[in-house]
Amino acid sequence: MTSDDKKRSSLKEDLTCAICCDLFTDPVMLACMHHFCRACISTYWRGLRGPASCPQCRREFPNRQFQTNYLVAGMVEKVKASSSNTYQKNLQKQLKDSLESYRLKREDYLNMIRQDKEKVDIIKRVGAELWGRVQSEFQALRQFLQEEEASVLDQLRREQEAMLEEMGQHLERLQGAVKEAEERMRVLQQAADSTEHTVLVELPEVNFRPSVQVEKEAEIDINAFSSRYMAPLQYITWRRMFKHLKPGPAPLTFDVDTAHPSLCLSRDKTTVVECEEMLPYRRNVKRFVQCINVLGAQGFQSGRHYWEVGVGNKTKWDLGVALEAVNRQARVKLSPENGYWTLRLRNGNEYSAGTQPWTPLPLVSPPQCIGVFLDCEERRVSFYNADSMLLLYSFSDGPQGQAFPFFSTCVSERGQKPQPIRLLHFPLGPI
């Protein structure tokens, strides 16, 4: 017998009438606190000739009164219900349902544990890969700086040695000239000393033209030498290093043939702005005709590429990457499903990524310049605040195939002066 069965049996005994030996029916309580069925105690008392008394404790009462106990009556009904087959079946069903529910929950938790463990393994693996990649990137920079430092120091050493050699030669010539001058001074001094005792008819044979030709100063420009190495070496090195960055900022231009007729491009094709009036244009399949969009002239289908776009204080724009095959004759949502991976601004402070649905981006400070990074091998498109290089959003399901930088100035609000979008080029001439 289980502990629950023992408890149920004990409770049933407590709720059993001592007269009929069955569960209470309409239980009543006597003054001595004993309980009996109403009918049982009434029949018992009718058979007594003397005063009323309790059948259990034999306590006598001055009158035949009792009190209905509704609490005990309720308990009896529950015991009767729990003893029925229907109740037991329902209870078993509830227990089985609860057990199944917890079994399913347990299975869900175990699945979640397995998934979490798999994610932990992925995080560790990806973290190790990223660790190696970061080390490799900085090692390339360190190697460039070490090679650049060695080159500059070697050039400094060679220039210093050349100047020291030239100064050494100049010193040797000067020392030779000093010796020659001293020898001639000795000859002339002897001649001067002899005139004190004899009459000197003629000067001794002394060649007054020096045989050693020495310039007064060595042609060494120490100021120019020091200035070369007192220059802003960090900036000069950064300029050189900048050209070795992979990827370095791509010098993009806009593709005139793709520009909507309402867009005006600068002569160097690095600035685009809305026109006051639509320009005459020649229809072609490359041109956007429904939305005021334009593509970059340079397309990419391999490698890693980065460019920066100046948006200034514009209150709306769209930027990103578009597949070459996008529909340029229709108005579609700028989302990956339609071949676009974009970031957008609306109403001056509402930033969002072009997902389905839109992903809001709560930015603390509005960026003046947006950096776009396209990794064709990893199929990743990322956006940065180019002023702080803070990551704004990243797509991990980027384009496959030829893709082009994408830009939209959007239609300016009524009464608002159109603001341009600029492709930023870094002024890195030859050094």
C-alpha positions as CSV (number, residue, x, y, z in Angstrom):
1,M,0.0,0.0,0.0
2,T,1.4,3.4,-1.0
3,S,1.5,6.3,1.4
4,D,-1.3,8.0,-0.6
5,D,-3.5,4.9,-0.1
6,K,-2.7,4.8,3.6
7,K,-3.7,8.5,3.9
8,R,-6.9,7.9,2.0
9,S,-7.8,4.9,4.2
10,S,-7.1,6.8,7.4
11,L,-9.3,9.7,6.2
12,K,-12.1,7.3,5.3
13,E,-12.0,5.8,8.8
14,D,-12.2,9.3,10.3
15,L,-15.3,10.0,8.2
16,T,-17.0,6.7,9.1
17,C,-20.1,6.7,11.3
18,A,-19.6,4.6,14.5
19,I,-23.2,3.4,14.4
20,C,-23.7,2.3,10.8
21,C,-20.0,1.8,10.1
22,D,-20.3,3.5,6.7
23,L,-19.3,7.0,5.5
24,F,-21.3,9.8,7.0
25,T,-24.6,10.6,5.5
26,D,-25.8,14.1,6.4
27,P,-23.2,14.3,9.3
28,V,-24.1,16.1,12.5
29,M,-21.9,16.9,15.5
30,L,-22.8,16.4,19.2
31,A,-21.7,18.6,22.1
32,C,-18.9,16.1,22.8
33,M,-17.5,16.8,19.3
34,H,-18.3,13.3,18.0
35,H,-19.9,12.9,14.6
36,F,-22.7,10.6,13.4
37,C,-25.2,10.3,10.6
38,R,-28.3,12.4,11.3
39,A,-30.5,9.3,10.8
40,C,-28.3,7.0,12.8
41,I,-28.1,9.2,15.9
42,S,-31.8,10.0,15.7
43,T,-32.7,6.3,15.6
44,Y,-30.2,5.6,18.4
45,W,-31.7,8.2,20.7
46,R,-35.3,7.0,20.0
47,G,-34.3,3.7,21.4
48,L,-33.0,5.1,24.7
49,R,-35.3,5.3,27.7
50,G,-33.0,7.6,29.7
51,P,-31.3,10.9,28.8
52,A,-29.6,11.3,25.5
53,S,-26.0,10.2,25.4
54,C,-23.1,9.8,23.0
55,P,-22.8,6.2,21.6
56,Q,-18.9,6.6,21.7
57,C,-18.0,8.4,24.9
58,R,-21.3,7.7,26.8
59,R,-21.5,11.4,27.8
60,E,-25.1,12.4,28.7
61,F,-26.8,15.5,27.4
62,P,-29.6,17.5,29.0
63,N,-31.4,17.6,25.6
64,R,-31.4,15.9,22.3
65,Q,-29.7,18.5,20.1
66,F,-27.0,18.3,17.5
67,Q,-25.4,20.6,14.9
68,T,-25.0,19.9,11.1
69,N,-21.3,19.9,10.1
70,Y,-21.1,21.1,6.5
71,L,-17.3,20.9,6.4
72,V,-17.3,17.2,7.2
73,A,-20.2,16.7,4.7
74,G,-18.0,18.3,2.0
75,M,-15.1,16.1,2.9
76,V,-17.3,13.0,2.8
77,E,-18.5,13.9,-0.7
78,K,-14.9,14.3,-1.8
79,V,-14.0,10.9,-0.4
80,K,-17.0,9.3,-2.1
81,A,-16.1,11.0,-5.4
82,S,-12.5,10.0,-5.1
83,S,-13.5,6.4,-4.5
84,S,-15.6,6.2,-7.7
85,N,-14.3,4.5,-10.9
86,T,-15.0,7.6,-12.9
87,Y,-13.0,9.8,-10.6
88,Q,-10.1,7.3,-10.6
89,K,-10.2,7.2,-14.4
90,N,-10.2,11.0,-14.6
91,L,-7.4,11.2,-12.0
92,Q,-5.3,8.6,-13.9
93,K,-5.9,10.6,-17.1
94,Q,-4.9,13.8,-15.5
95,L,-1.8,12.2,-14.1
96,K,-0.9,10.7,-17.5
97,D,-1.5,14.0,-19.2
98,S,0.6,15.8,-16.6
99,L,3.3,13.2,-16.9
100,E,3.3,13.5,-20.7
101,S,3.4,17.3,-20.4
102,Y,6.4,17.2,-18.2
103,R,8.0,14.6,-20.4
104,L,7.6,16.9,-23.4
105,K,8.9,19.8,-21.4
106,R,11.9,17.7,-20.3
107,E,12.5,16.8,-24.0
108,D,12.3,20.4,-25.0
109,Y,14.8,21.4,-22.2
110,L,17.1,18.6,-23.3
111,N,16.9,19.8,-26.9
112,M,17.6,23.4,-25.8
113,I,20.6,22.1,-23.8
114,R,21.9,20.3,-26.9
115,Q,21.4,23.4,-29.0
116,D,23.1,25.6,-26.4
117,K,26.0,23.2,-26.2
118,E,26.3,23.3,-30.0
119,K,26.2,27.1,-29.9
120,V,28.9,27.0,-27.2
121,D,31.1,24.8,-29.5
122,I,30.3,27.1,-32.5
123,I,31.2,30.2,-30.4
124,K,34.5,28.6,-29.4
125,R,35.3,27.5,-32.9
126,V,34.4,30.8,-34.5
127,G,36.1,32.7,-31.7
128,A,39.3,30.7,-32.4
129,E,39.0,31.4,-36.1
130,L,38.4,35.1,-35.5
131,W,41.3,35.2,-33.0
132,G,43.6,33.8,-35.7
133,R,42.3,36.2,-38.3
134,V,42.7,39.3,-36.0
135,Q,46.2,38.2,-35.2
136,S,47.0,37.7,-38.9
137,E,45.6,41.2,-39.8
138,F,47.7,42.9,-37.1
139,Q,50.7,40.7,-37.9
140,A,50.5,42.1,-41.5
141,L,50.5,45.6,-40.1
142,R,53.3,44.9,-37.7
143,Q,55.3,43.3,-40.4
144,F,54.8,46.3,-42.7
145,L,55.8,48.7,-39.8
146,Q,58.8,46.6,-39.0
147,E,59.9,46.5,-42.6
148,E,59.2,50.2,-42.9
149,E,61.2,50.9,-39.7
150,A,64.1,48.8,-40.9
151,S,64.1,50.6,-44.3
152,V,64.0,54.1,-42.7
153,L,66.7,53.2,-40.2
154,D,68.9,51.6,-43.0
155,Q,68.5,54.8,-45.1
156,L,69.3,56.9,-42.0
157,R,72.4,54.7,-41.3
158,R,73.6,54.9,-45.0
159,E,73.1,58.7,-45.1
160,Q,74.9,59.1,-41.8
161,E,77.8,56.9,-42.9
162,A,78.1,58.8,-46.2
163,M,78.2,62.1,-44.3
164,L,80.7,60.8,-41.8
165,E,82.9,59.5,-44.6
166,E,82.8,62.8,-46.3
167,M,83.6,64.6,-43.0
168,G,86.4,62.2,-42.4
169,Q,87.9,62.9,-45.8
170,H,87.5,66.6,-45.2
171,L,89.3,66.3,-41.9
172,E,92.1,64.3,-43.5
173,R,92.5,67.1,-46.1
174,L,92.5,69.7,-43.4
175,Q,95.1,67.8,-41.3
176,G,97.3,67.5,-44.4
177,A,96.9,71.2,-45.1
178,V,97.8,72.0,-41.5
179,K,101.0,69.9,-41.7
180,E,101.9,71.6,-45.0
181,A,101.3,75.0,-43.5
182,E,103.4,74.1,-40.4
183,E,106.3,72.9,-42.6
184,R,106.3,76.1,-44.6
185,M,106.1,78.1,-41.4
186,R,109.2,76.2,-40.1
187,V,111.1,77.1,-43.3
188,L,110.1,80.7,-43.1
189,Q,110.9,80.9,-39.4
190,Q,114.4,79.5,-40.0
191,A,114.9,82.1,-42.8
192,A,113.6,84.9,-40.5
193,D,116.0,83.7,-37.7
194,S,119.0,83.8,-40.0
195,T,118.5,87.4,-41.0
196,E,119.4,88.5,-37.5
197,H,123.1,87.5,-38.2
198,T,123.5,87.7,-42.0
199,V,122.1,89.7,-44.8
200,L,119.4,87.7,-46.6
201,V,119.8,88.3,-50.3
202,E,116.7,86.4,-51.4
203,L,113.8,84.5,-49.9
204,P,114.2,80.8,-49.5
205,E,112.6,78.6,-52.0
206,V,109.1,78.2,-50.6
207,N,106.1,77.4,-52.8
208,F,103.4,79.6,-51.4
209,R,100.7,77.8,-53.4
210,P,99.4,75.0,-51.1
211,S,99.6,71.6,-52.6
212,V,96.5,70.4,-50.6
213,Q,93.3,72.0,-51.8
214,V,90.7,72.2,-49.0
215,E,87.4,73.9,-49.2
216,K,86.7,76.0,-46.1
217,E,83.6,74.0,-45.1
218,A,82.4,70.5,-45.9
219,E,79.4,70.6,-48.1
220,I,77.2,68.8,-45.6
221,D,73.6,70.1,-45.0
222,I,72.9,68.9,-41.5
223,N,69.6,70.8,-41.4
224,A,68.3,68.9,-44.5
225,F,69.6,65.6,-43.0
226,S,67.8,66.1,-39.7
227,S,64.7,67.5,-41.3
228,R,64.1,64.3,-43.3
229,Y,63.9,62.4,-40.1
230,M,62.2,65.0,-38.0
231,A,59.3,65.0,-40.5
232,P,55.9,63.5,-39.5
233,L,57.1,60.0,-39.8
234,Q,53.9,58.5,-38.5
235,Y,51.8,60.2,-41.1
236,I,54.2,59.4,-43.9
237,T,54.3,55.8,-42.9
238,W,50.5,55.7,-42.5
239,R,50.2,57.1,-46.1
240,R,52.4,54.3,-47.3
241,M,50.7,51.7,-45.2
242,F,47.3,52.9,-46.4
243,K,48.1,51.7,-49.9
244,H,48.8,48.2,-48.6
245,L,45.5,47.8,-46.6
246,K,43.4,44.9,-47.7
247,P,40.8,46.0,-48.3
248,G,41.6,49.7,-48.7
249,P,38.9,52.3,-49.4
250,A,37.8,51.8,-53.0
251,P,37.8,55.0,-55.1
252,L,34.2,54.6,-56.4
253,T,32.4,56.7,-59.0
254,F,28.7,56.8,-59.9
255,D,27.5,55.1,-63.1
256,V,25.7,57.8,-65.1
257,D,23.9,55.2,-67.2
258,T,22.1,53.8,-64.1
259,A,21.1,57.2,-62.6
260,H,17.4,58.1,-62.4
261,P,16.6,61.2,-64.6
262,S,16.0,63.3,-61.5
263,L,19.6,62.9,-60.3
264,C,22.4,65.3,-61.1
265,L,26.0,64.0,-61.0
266,S,29.2,66.0,-60.6
267,R,31.8,66.1,-63.3
268,D,34.1,63.7,-61.4
269,K,31.0,61.4,-60.7
270,T,31.6,61.4,-57.0
271,T,28.6,63.6,-55.9
272,V,24.9,63.1,-56.6
273,V,21.9,65.3,-55.8
274,E,18.3,65.7,-56.8
275,C,17.8,68.0,-59.8
276,E,15.2,70.7,-59.7
277,E,13.8,69.4,-63.0
278,M,14.0,66.0,-64.6
279,L,16.9,65.8,-67.1
280,P,16.4,64.5,-70.6
281,Y,17.6,60.9,-70.8
282,R,18.0,58.0,-73.1
283,R,16.1,54.9,-72.0
284,N,18.2,51.8,-71.4
285,V,17.8,48.6,-69.3
286,K,20.5,49.8,-66.8
287,R,18.7,53.0,-65.7
288,F,16.4,53.2,-62.7
289,V,13.1,54.8,-63.8
290,Q,10.7,54.3,-60.8
291,C,13.0,55.3,-57.9
292,I,15.7,57.9,-57.7
293,N,18.5,55.4,-57.4
294,V,22.0,55.1,-58.9
295,L,24.7,52.4,-58.8
296,G,28.4,52.6,-58.6
297,A,30.4,52.2,-61.8
298,Q,32.6,49.5,-60.2
299,G,31.1,46.1,-59.6
300,F,32.5,43.3,-57.5
301,Q,32.1,39.5,-57.5
302,S,35.2,38.4,-55.6
303,G,37.5,39.7,-52.9
304,R,36.8,42.1,-50.0
305,H,35.9,45.7,-50.6
306,Y,35.2,48.8,-48.5
307,W,34.0,52.3,-49.4
308,E,32.8,55.3,-47.5
309,V,29.8,57.5,-48.3
310,G,29.3,61.0,-47.0
311,V,25.6,61.6,-46.1
312,G,26.0,64.8,-44.1
313,N,22.8,66.1,-42.5
314,K,20.4,64.4,-45.0
315,T,17.2,63.3,-43.4
316,K,16.6,60.3,-45.7
317,W,18.7,58.0,-47.8
318,D,19.3,54.4,-48.8
319,L,22.8,52.9,-49.1
320,G,24.2,49.4,-49.7
321,V,24.8,46.8,-52.3
322,A,22.6,45.6,-55.2
323,L,22.8,42.6,-57.5
324,E,23.5,43.5,-61.1
325,A,20.3,41.6,-62.1
326,V,17.9,43.7,-59.9
327,N,14.7,45.0,-61.6
328,R,15.4,48.6,-62.4
329,Q,12.0,49.3,-64.0
330,A,9.8,48.5,-61.0
331,R,9.4,49.9,-57.4
332,V,10.3,47.1,-55.0
333,K,11.3,46.8,-51.3
334,L,15.1,47.1,-50.8
335,S,15.6,43.7,-49.2
336,P,17.7,40.6,-49.9
337,E,14.7,38.8,-51.4
338,N,14.8,41.4,-54.2
339,G,18.6,41.6,-54.5
340,Y,19.3,44.5,-52.2
341,W,21.3,44.7,-48.9
342,T,20.8,48.2,-47.6
343,L,20.7,50.5,-44.7
344,R,18.2,53.4,-44.7
345,L,17.3,56.6,-42.9
346,R,13.9,58.2,-42.6
347,N,12.6,61.3,-40.9
348,G,16.1,62.4,-39.8
349,N,16.5,59.8,-37.0
350,E,14.8,56.5,-38.0
351,Y,17.5,54.1,-39.0
352,S,16.7,50.6,-40.1
353,A,18.3,47.6,-42.0
354,G,16.5,46.4,-45.1
355,T,15.3,43.0,-43.8
356,Q,11.9,41.4,-44.0
357,P,10.4,43.1,-41.9
358,W,12.6,46.1,-41.3
359,T,15.0,45.9,-38.4
360,P,15.1,49.2,-36.4
361,L,18.5,50.5,-35.4
362,P,18.5,52.7,-32.3
363,L,21.6,54.8,-33.0
364,V,22.9,57.2,-30.3
365,S,24.4,59.7,-32.6
366,P,23.6,60.2,-36.3
367,P,26.6,59.3,-38.5
368,Q,27.8,61.8,-41.0
369,C,29.7,59.2,-43.0
370,I,28.7,55.5,-43.6
371,G,31.3,52.8,-44.3
372,V,30.2,49.8,-46.4
373,F,32.1,46.5,-46.3
374,L,31.5,43.8,-48.9
375,D,33.1,40.4,-48.4
376,C,32.2,38.4,-51.6
377,E,33.7,35.1,-50.3
378,E,32.0,35.2,-46.9
379,R,28.8,36.7,-48.4
380,R,28.8,39.5,-45.8
381,V,27.6,43.1,-46.1
382,S,28.3,45.3,-43.1
383,F,27.7,48.9,-42.4
384,Y,29.7,51.2,-40.1
385,N,29.7,54.7,-38.6
386,A,32.9,55.6,-40.5
387,D,33.7,58.3,-38.0
388,S,34.0,55.8,-35.1
389,M,34.0,52.5,-37.0
390,L,31.1,51.4,-34.9
391,L,29.3,48.5,-36.5
392,L,25.7,49.5,-37.3
393,Y,24.4,46.3,-38.9
394,S,25.7,43.2,-40.8
395,F,24.0,40.9,-43.3
396,S,25.4,37.3,-43.3
397,D,23.5,36.2,-46.4
398,G,25.1,38.6,-48.9
399,P,25.0,38.6,-52.7
400,Q,26.2,35.8,-54.9
401,G,27.4,37.0,-58.3
402,Q,28.2,40.4,-59.6
403,A,27.1,43.2,-57.2
404,F,27.4,46.9,-57.3
405,P,27.4,49.7,-54.7
406,F,23.8,51.1,-54.4
407,F,22.7,54.6,-53.5
408,S,19.4,56.5,-53.3
409,T,19.1,60.2,-52.3
410,C,15.3,59.7,-51.8
411,V,12.9,62.5,-52.6
412,S,13.4,65.5,-50.4
413,E,10.5,66.8,-48.4
414,R,8.5,69.7,-49.8
415,G,10.3,73.0,-49.2
416,Q,13.5,71.2,-48.2
417,K,16.7,71.9,-50.1
418,P,18.1,68.7,-51.6
419,Q,21.3,67.5,-49.9
420,P,23.9,65.5,-51.8
421,I,25.5,62.1,-51.3
422,R,29.2,62.0,-51.8
423,L,31.7,59.2,-52.5
424,L,34.7,59.8,-50.3
425,H,38.1,59.5,-51.9
426,F,41.3,59.5,-49.8
427,P,43.9,62.0,-51.1
428,L,46.7,59.4,-51.3
429,G,49.1,60.6,-54.0
430,P,52.5,59.1,-54.5
431,I,55.0,59.4,-51.7
